[in-house]
Amino acid sequence: MFKKILIANRGEIALRVIRTCREMGIPTVAIYSTADKDSLHVRFADEAVCIGKPSGADSYLNIPHIMAAAEITNADAIHPGYGFLAENAKFAEICGEYNIKFIGPTPDMIRKMGDKITAKDTMIKAGVPVVPGSAGLLESIDQAKKEAKKMGYPVMIKATAGGGGKGMRVVWKEDEMEKAYESAKAEAANSFKNDGIYMEKFVEEPRHIEIQIAGDQYGTVCHLSERDCSIQRRHQKLLEESPSPFMTDDLRKKMGKAAIKAAKSINYEGVGTIEFLVDKHRNFYFMEMNTRIQVEHCVTEEVINFDLIKEQIKIAAGVAISGKNYEPTMHAIECRINAEDPYNDFRPSPGKINILHTPGGHGVRVDSHIYAGYSIPPYYDSMIAKIIAIAQTREEAINTMRRALSEYVIEGIKTTIPFHLQLMDNEDFQNGNFTTKFMDTFEMK
């Protein structure tokens, strides 16, 4: 087992990793920017190293500074969390060169799944269903029009190096193609320094359902059931739950098998997520693979009583997994609490928290790094907490979540708590009647 783990991340996920490491008896090193000097992950780690100025480029994306912190603290492993460098193959490669274990898949696996065209080709060869699309990158508007005609409108243009909804455009008819093509290319170049784009058939009334998987260094892969992440705004998830209210036993079996097949096709090592689009007829299509821990991993942990961070660390240390597939025995819902104003188009709301009261009680888990007096910096993602409600049934989980949200007091900034409270009372949500387009018609009252 590792002697010391450096956590190359911040906030809530850094704190989450520290907790598991402490239970496993492994000392931890926190890294932090000058803006995060008062963050809880800095306080609770065994050691902490300041690695730069507030901007991500100067700190949490600064590989030389992170590797220097690992060297001076004698860390023999690095946990990347999610975001920042978690899916950066070059970073994983550099860790290997310094004989520091990257807690995640190999650089080759990250590359294979990080580029969406390569990932799609890999899935086709493995026999995993994919959304019909262009054979490769689009080279011209004329080619884009031909491909769209072949597969039929509507289509979606996507950035090959994309994520977070950047470089994505839905095109409903031919005369919209030119504008969509040019703007997607420009946004992709600006966001990822890669303007490569491709095209897929646009799946109508889709659900976003993902399968959690784990694979060890010896070729064994298992799935740990599904999460429904369909409640999204601008391709950013707002709420996740397990099991999906749209799921059937037969569909779970089929999707689980497909996810295992996908992971085995690249000899996947570590925990990861295979994301699928599921249409209204319950046909499912591979969308992408995330080669890291997900924000919403807590939902899976609660419905199968399993520590995914511990599994991640054990796999990286060479421990074999059981190979057992899991099914949910409880129902869990996670609400992402962001420092945003839901009454003002979800505008970011950084600032100082004056008063904080965190909910508790039976069936409530809160993962967060905030406290009264803490100032939320404006430089990073706006998520400040996750509330997970766990119960025997979906209806009970909704009731628990409503109660927990009503107890959560955060004063000094605006948060998305009012949005989630209204969501819990929404009839379509309560009935499980939603797709990824749910937020297009949702209005704050």
C-alpha positions as CSV (number, residue, x, y, z in Angstrom):
1,M,0.0,0.0,0.0
2,F,1.1,3.6,-0.5
3,K,3.1,5.4,2.1
4,K,1.8,8.9,1.3
5,I,-0.7,10.3,-1.2
6,L,-0.7,13.8,-2.6
7,I,-4.1,15.0,-3.7
8,A,-3.8,17.1,-6.9
9,N,-7.1,18.9,-6.4
10,R,-9.0,21.2,-4.1
11,G,-12.2,21.7,-2.1
12,E,-14.8,19.0,-1.6
13,I,-13.2,16.2,-3.6
14,A,-9.8,16.8,-1.9
15,L,-11.5,16.5,1.5
16,R,-13.3,13.4,0.4
17,V,-10.1,11.6,-0.6
18,I,-8.4,12.8,2.7
19,R,-11.2,11.1,4.7
20,T,-10.7,7.7,3.0
21,C,-6.9,7.9,3.3
22,R,-7.2,8.6,7.0
23,E,-9.4,5.5,7.5
24,M,-6.9,3.5,5.5
25,G,-4.0,4.9,7.6
26,I,-2.3,6.6,4.7
27,P,-0.8,10.1,5.3
28,T,-1.9,12.8,2.9
29,V,-0.5,16.0,1.3
30,A,-2.8,18.8,0.2
31,I,-1.8,21.3,-2.4
32,Y,-3.4,24.7,-2.6
33,S,-3.4,28.0,-4.4
34,T,-3.0,31.3,-2.4
35,A,-6.8,31.7,-2.9
36,D,-7.4,28.4,-1.1
37,K,-5.1,28.8,1.9
38,D,-8.1,28.8,4.3
39,S,-9.9,25.8,2.6
40,L,-10.7,22.8,4.8
41,H,-8.7,20.3,2.7
42,V,-5.6,22.3,3.6
43,R,-6.5,22.1,7.3
44,F,-7.3,18.4,7.4
45,A,-4.5,17.0,5.3
46,D,-1.3,15.8,7.2
47,E,0.8,18.2,5.2
48,A,0.0,21.1,2.8
49,V,2.1,22.8,0.1
50,C,1.2,26.1,-1.6
51,I,1.8,25.7,-5.3
52,G,0.9,29.1,-6.8
53,K,-1.4,32.0,-7.5
54,P,-5.2,31.7,-7.7
55,S,-5.6,30.9,-11.4
56,G,-5.8,27.2,-12.3
57,A,-3.0,27.6,-14.8
58,D,-0.7,28.9,-12.0
59,S,-1.7,26.3,-9.5
60,Y,-3.9,23.2,-10.0
61,L,-2.9,22.8,-13.6
62,N,0.8,23.6,-13.0
63,I,2.4,20.2,-13.4
64,P,6.0,21.2,-12.4
65,H,4.8,22.8,-9.2
66,I,2.7,19.7,-8.3
67,M,5.5,17.3,-9.0
68,A,7.9,19.5,-6.9
69,A,5.3,19.3,-4.0
70,A,5.2,15.5,-4.4
71,E,9.0,15.2,-4.3
72,I,9.6,17.5,-1.3
73,T,7.0,15.6,0.7
74,N,8.1,12.1,-0.4
75,A,4.6,11.2,-1.7
76,D,4.6,7.9,-3.6
77,A,1.2,8.4,-5.2
78,I,-1.0,11.2,-6.6
79,H,-4.8,11.2,-6.5
80,P,-6.1,13.6,-9.2
81,G,-9.8,13.9,-8.1
82,Y,-12.0,15.1,-10.9
83,G,-11.5,18.1,-13.2
84,F,-8.1,19.8,-13.5
85,L,-5.5,17.1,-14.4
86,A,-7.6,14.0,-13.7
87,E,-7.9,13.0,-17.4
88,N,-4.5,14.5,-18.5
89,A,-2.5,11.7,-20.1
90,K,0.7,13.8,-20.0
91,F,0.4,14.3,-16.3
92,A,-0.1,10.6,-15.7
93,E,3.0,9.9,-17.9
94,I,5.1,12.4,-15.9
95,C,4.0,10.7,-12.6
96,G,5.3,7.4,-14.0
97,E,8.6,9.0,-15.0
98,Y,9.1,10.2,-11.4
99,N,8.1,6.7,-10.0
100,I,5.0,8.2,-8.4
101,K,1.8,6.2,-8.9
102,F,-1.0,8.0,-10.7
103,I,-4.2,6.8,-9.0
104,G,-6.1,6.2,-12.2
105,P,-5.8,4.5,-15.6
106,T,-2.6,4.5,-17.7
107,P,-1.8,7.4,-20.1
108,D,-2.7,5.2,-23.0
109,M,-6.1,4.4,-21.6
110,I,-6.8,8.1,-20.9
111,R,-5.8,9.0,-24.5
112,K,-7.9,6.3,-26.0
113,M,-11.0,7.5,-24.2
114,G,-10.2,11.2,-24.1
115,D,-10.5,11.8,-27.8
116,K,-14.2,11.2,-28.7
117,I,-13.6,10.0,-32.2
118,T,-11.0,7.4,-31.1
119,A,-13.3,6.4,-28.2
120,K,-16.2,5.9,-30.6
121,D,-14.1,3.8,-33.0
122,T,-12.9,1.7,-30.1
123,M,-16.5,1.1,-29.0
124,I,-17.6,0.1,-32.5
125,K,-14.8,-2.5,-32.7
126,A,-15.9,-3.8,-29.2
127,G,-19.5,-4.1,-30.3
128,V,-20.9,-1.4,-28.0
129,P,-23.9,0.5,-29.5
130,V,-23.0,4.0,-30.6
131,V,-25.0,6.9,-32.0
132,P,-24.8,7.0,-35.8
133,G,-22.3,9.6,-36.9
134,S,-19.5,10.8,-39.2
135,A,-16.6,8.5,-39.9
136,G,-14.1,11.0,-38.7
137,L,-13.6,14.7,-38.3
138,L,-15.5,17.1,-40.5
139,E,-13.2,18.9,-42.9
140,S,-15.7,21.3,-44.5
141,I,-19.2,22.7,-44.4
142,D,-20.1,20.8,-47.6
143,Q,-19.0,17.5,-46.0
144,A,-21.0,18.4,-42.9
145,K,-24.1,19.0,-45.1
146,K,-23.6,15.6,-46.9
147,E,-23.2,13.7,-43.6
148,A,-26.3,15.3,-42.2
149,K,-28.4,14.5,-45.3
150,K,-27.2,10.9,-45.0
151,M,-28.2,10.4,-41.4
152,G,-31.2,12.7,-41.4
153,Y,-31.8,15.9,-39.4
154,P,-31.6,16.8,-36.5
155,V,-27.9,16.2,-36.0
156,M,-25.4,17.4,-33.4
157,I,-22.0,18.9,-34.1
158,K,-19.5,18.1,-31.3
159,A,-15.9,19.0,-30.4
160,T,-13.6,16.0,-30.5
161,A,-11.7,17.2,-27.5
162,G,-14.8,18.5,-25.8
163,G,-16.5,18.5,-22.4
164,G,-18.9,20.5,-20.4
165,G,-21.1,21.3,-23.4
166,K,-18.4,23.4,-25.2
167,G,-18.2,23.1,-29.0
168,M,-21.7,21.4,-29.2
169,R,-24.5,22.6,-31.6
170,V,-27.8,21.0,-32.5
171,V,-28.7,21.6,-36.2
172,W,-32.4,21.1,-37.1
173,K,-32.2,21.9,-40.8
174,E,-29.7,22.5,-43.6
175,D,-29.8,26.3,-43.6
176,E,-28.6,26.3,-39.9
177,M,-25.5,24.2,-40.7
178,E,-23.0,26.9,-41.7
179,K,-23.5,29.1,-38.6
180,A,-23.5,26.0,-36.3
181,Y,-20.3,24.6,-38.0
182,E,-18.3,27.8,-37.7
183,S,-19.4,28.7,-34.1
184,A,-18.7,25.1,-32.9
185,K,-15.2,25.1,-34.4
186,A,-14.4,28.5,-33.0
187,E,-15.6,27.6,-29.5
188,A,-13.7,24.3,-29.6
189,A,-10.5,26.1,-30.6
190,N,-10.9,28.6,-27.8
191,S,-11.8,26.1,-25.1
192,F,-9.5,23.2,-25.9
193,K,-6.9,24.6,-28.4
194,N,-8.3,21.9,-30.8
195,D,-10.9,22.9,-33.4
196,G,-11.6,19.3,-34.5
197,I,-15.4,18.7,-34.8
198,Y,-17.5,15.7,-35.8
199,M,-21.2,14.9,-36.2
200,E,-23.7,12.6,-34.6
201,K,-27.4,11.9,-35.1
202,F,-29.3,13.9,-32.5
203,V,-31.1,11.6,-30.1
204,E,-34.6,13.0,-29.3
205,E,-36.1,12.8,-25.8
206,P,-32.8,11.3,-24.5
207,R,-31.9,10.4,-20.9
208,H,-28.3,10.6,-19.7
209,I,-27.7,7.3,-17.9
210,E,-24.2,6.3,-16.8
211,I,-22.8,3.0,-15.6
212,Q,-20.1,3.0,-12.9
213,I,-17.4,0.4,-13.5
214,A,-14.2,-0.8,-11.9
215,G,-11.3,-2.7,-13.4
216,D,-8.1,-4.1,-11.8
217,Q,-4.6,-4.7,-13.2
218,Y,-5.4,-8.3,-13.9
219,G,-8.2,-7.9,-16.5
220,T,-11.2,-8.3,-14.1
221,V,-14.0,-5.7,-14.7
222,C,-17.3,-5.2,-12.9
223,H,-20.1,-2.7,-13.0
224,L,-21.6,-1.0,-9.9
225,S,-25.1,-0.1,-11.3
226,E,-26.3,3.1,-12.9
227,R,-26.9,6.8,-12.2
228,D,-29.5,9.0,-14.0
229,C,-27.9,12.4,-14.7
230,S,-30.7,13.7,-17.1
231,I,-31.4,16.9,-15.1
232,Q,-28.9,19.2,-16.7
233,R,-28.5,22.8,-17.6
234,R,-26.3,23.7,-20.6
235,H,-24.9,20.2,-20.4
236,Q,-23.9,20.6,-16.8
237,K,-25.4,18.2,-14.3
238,L,-27.6,19.6,-11.5
239,L,-29.0,16.4,-9.9
240,E,-28.2,12.7,-10.1
241,E,-29.9,9.7,-8.7
242,S,-29.7,5.9,-8.5
243,P,-31.5,3.8,-9.5
244,S,-32.8,5.6,-12.6
245,P,-36.6,5.9,-12.5
246,F,-36.5,4.9,-16.3
247,M,-34.5,1.7,-15.7
248,T,-35.8,-1.8,-16.0
249,D,-34.0,-5.0,-14.8
250,D,-33.5,-6.1,-18.4
251,L,-32.1,-2.7,-19.5
252,R,-29.7,-2.6,-16.5
253,K,-28.4,-6.0,-17.4
254,K,-27.8,-5.0,-21.0
255,M,-26.2,-1.7,-20.2
256,G,-24.0,-3.3,-17.5
257,K,-22.8,-5.9,-20.0
258,A,-22.1,-3.2,-22.6
259,A,-20.2,-1.1,-20.0
260,I,-18.0,-4.0,-19.0
261,K,-17.4,-4.8,-22.7
262,A,-16.3,-1.2,-23.2
263,A,-13.9,-1.2,-20.3
264,K,-12.4,-4.6,-21.2
265,S,-11.8,-3.4,-24.8
266,I,-9.0,-1.1,-23.5
267,N,-8.0,-3.4,-20.5
268,Y,-9.3,-0.6,-18.2
269,E,-7.6,-0.2,-14.8
270,G,-9.2,1.9,-12.1
271,V,-12.7,3.2,-11.5
272,G,-14.5,4.9,-14.3
273,T,-17.9,5.7,-15.9
274,I,-19.4,4.8,-19.2
275,E,-21.9,7.4,-20.2
276,F,-24.9,6.5,-22.4
277,L,-27.7,8.3,-24.1
278,V,-31.0,6.3,-23.8
279,D,-33.9,7.2,-26.1
280,K,-37.6,6.9,-25.3
281,H,-37.7,3.4,-26.6
282,R,-34.9,2.4,-24.2
283,N,-32.3,2.0,-27.0
284,F,-28.9,3.0,-25.6
285,Y,-25.9,4.5,-27.2
286,F,-22.3,5.0,-25.9
287,M,-21.6,8.7,-25.4
288,E,-18.2,8.9,-23.7
289,M,-16.1,7.4,-21.0
290,N,-14.8,9.3,-17.9
291,T,-11.5,7.8,-16.8
292,R,-11.7,9.2,-13.3
293,I,-14.0,9.5,-10.2
294,Q,-17.2,11.4,-10.9
295,V,-18.7,14.3,-8.9
296,E,-21.8,12.0,-8.4
297,H,-19.9,8.9,-7.2
298,C,-21.6,9.4,-3.8
299,V,-24.9,8.3,-5.2
300,T,-23.5,4.9,-6.1
301,E,-21.7,4.6,-2.8
302,E,-24.9,5.0,-0.9
303,V,-27.1,2.6,-2.9
304,I,-24.6,-0.2,-2.8
305,N,-22.7,0.6,0.5
306,F,-19.3,0.8,-1.1
307,D,-16.4,3.2,-0.8
308,L,-15.3,4.0,-4.4
309,I,-12.3,6.1,-3.4
310,K,-11.0,3.2,-1.3
311,E,-11.5,0.9,-4.3
312,Q,-9.6,3.3,-6.5
313,I,-6.6,3.4,-4.2
314,K,-6.6,-0.4,-3.7
315,I,-6.7,-1.0,-7.5
316,A,-3.8,1.5,-8.0
317,A,-1.8,-0.4,-5.3
318,G,-2.3,-3.7,-7.3
319,V,-5.1,-5.2,-5.2
320,A,-7.5,-7.5,-7.2
321,I,-11.2,-6.7,-7.3
322,S,-13.9,-9.4,-6.6
323,G,-15.5,-9.0,-10.1
324,K,-19.0,-8.9,-8.5
325,N,-21.6,-6.8,-10.3
326,Y,-23.8,-4.6,-8.0
327,E,-27.4,-3.6,-8.1
328,P,-28.9,-0.8,-6.0
329,T,-30.5,-1.8,-2.7
330,M,-31.6,1.8,-1.7
331,H,-32.6,4.9,-3.6
332,A,-30.3,8.0,-3.5
333,I,-30.6,11.5,-4.9
334,E,-27.8,14.0,-5.1
335,C,-28.4,17.8,-5.4
336,R,-25.4,19.9,-6.4
337,I,-25.3,23.1,-4.4
338,N,-23.7,25.8,-6.4
339,A,-22.8,29.4,-5.5
340,E,-25.1,30.7,-8.2
341,D,-28.3,32.8,-8.3
342,P,-31.1,30.6,-9.8
343,Y,-33.3,33.7,-10.1
344,N,-30.7,35.5,-12.2
345,D,-29.9,32.9,-14.9
346,F,-27.7,31.0,-12.5
347,R,-25.1,33.8,-12.4
348,P,-22.1,32.9,-10.2
349,S,-22.2,34.2,-6.7
350,P,-18.8,34.1,-5.0
351,G,-18.2,35.8,-1.7
352,K,-18.1,35.3,2.1
353,I,-20.4,32.9,3.9
354,N,-21.7,34.7,7.0
355,I,-24.0,32.0,8.4
356,L,-24.0,28.3,7.8
357,H,-26.2,25.5,9.1
358,T,-25.7,22.1,7.5
359,P,-28.6,19.6,7.4
360,G,-28.3,16.2,9.1
361,G,-30.4,13.4,10.4
362,H,-31.2,9.9,9.1
363,G,-30.6,9.4,5.4
364,V,-28.7,12.6,4.8
365,R,-25.1,13.0,3.6
366,V,-23.4,16.3,2.9
367,D,-20.0,16.5,1.1
368,S,-18.6,20.0,1.3
369,H,-15.6,22.1,2.1
370,I,-17.4,25.3,3.2
371,Y,-17.8,26.7,6.7
372,A,-19.1,30.0,8.3
373,G,-16.6,32.7,7.6
374,Y,-15.2,30.9,4.5
375,S,-14.9,33.1,1.3
376,I,-15.7,31.3,-1.9
377,P,-13.1,32.3,-4.5
378,P,-14.3,33.4,-8.0
379,Y,-11.6,31.4,-9.8
380,Y,-13.0,27.9,-9.8
381,D,-16.1,25.8,-10.4
382,S,-19.1,27.2,-8.5
383,M,-20.1,23.9,-6.8
384,I,-19.7,24.3,-3.0
385,A,-21.6,21.2,-1.7
386,K,-23.4,18.0,-2.5
387,I,-26.5,16.8,-0.5
388,I,-27.3,13.1,-0.9
389,A,-30.6,11.8,0.4
390,I,-30.9,8.1,0.9
391,A,-34.1,6.1,1.5
392,Q,-35.8,2.8,0.7
393,T,-37.9,4.3,-2.1
394,R,-37.6,7.2,-4.6
395,E,-40.6,8.9,-3.0
396,E,-39.0,8.7,0.5
397,A,-35.7,10.0,-0.9
398,I,-37.5,13.0,-2.4
399,N,-39.1,13.7,1.0
400,T,-35.8,13.4,2.8
401,M,-34.1,15.7,0.3
402,R,-36.9,18.3,0.6
403,R,-36.5,18.3,4.4
404,A,-32.6,18.5,4.1
405,L,-32.8,21.4,1.7
406,S,-35.2,23.3,3.9
407,E,-32.7,22.9,6.8
408,Y,-29.7,24.1,4.8
409,V,-28.9,27.7,5.7
410,I,-26.1,29.5,3.7
411,E,-26.2,33.3,4.1
412,G,-23.9,35.9,2.5
413,I,-24.1,34.4,-1.1
414,K,-26.8,33.1,-3.4
415,T,-27.1,29.4,-3.9
416,T,-29.1,26.9,-5.9
417,I,-31.0,25.6,-2.9
418,P,-34.2,27.4,-3.9
419,F,-34.0,25.7,-7.4
420,H,-33.7,22.3,-5.9
421,L,-36.6,22.9,-3.5
422,Q,-38.8,23.8,-6.4
423,L,-37.5,20.7,-8.3
424,M,-38.5,18.4,-5.5
425,D,-42.1,19.8,-5.8
426,N,-42.2,19.5,-9.6
427,E,-44.8,16.9,-10.7
428,D,-42.9,15.7,-13.7
429,F,-39.8,15.2,-11.6
430,Q,-41.7,13.4,-8.9
431,N,-43.2,11.1,-11.6
432,G,-39.8,10.4,-13.1
433,N,-41.0,12.1,-16.3
434,F,-38.0,14.0,-17.6
435,T,-35.2,14.0,-20.2
436,T,-32.0,16.0,-20.7
437,K,-34.3,18.8,-22.1
438,F,-36.2,19.1,-18.7
439,M,-34.5,22.5,-17.9
440,D,-35.6,24.0,-21.3
441,T,-39.1,24.5,-19.9
442,F,-38.4,24.8,-16.1
443,E,-39.1,28.2,-14.7
444,M,-38.2,29.5,-11.2
445,K,-41.2,30.8,-9.2
